[in-house]
Amino acid sequence: MEMMIAKGVELFTEAILGAFIQMYVFLIGSNQLNVAIIFLIVSIFTAAFTSTGMSFDMDVDKLKRFQTPDFYVYVPDATKKKVKVYMSMLLISACQLSAKVLACALRAVESSTTVVFYC
């Protein structure tokens, strides 16, 4: 549980904010390099990987599955299906984070004082 808390703190204080800052700088920058896009994608997928790993680890934990089977049984027991579920979760997390980071960065470009209330 301590590891999950540490990962969550790292996710919210570093990874998501780092992706937001990279997106903001990319949007206001005059010379948009391809390298900046690569770094932004890596940052988003790193945060998505952390989030997916946390969700996946919580779901496959036998104690959690026993205590609350209605919530923690979305990952099947078959190995091939686990990989498909994990990759789907990773892609969904990356898309959702990309959309949220883009929305916050666009809001910050428009008005930097209101971004705190929006995000």
Secondary structure as UniProt FT lines:
FT   HELIX           2..10
FT   HELIX           11..15
FT   HELIX           16..28
FT   HELIX           34..60
FT   HELIX           62..67
FT   TURN            69..71
FT   HELIX           79..110
FT   TURN            112..114
FT   HELIX           115..118
//
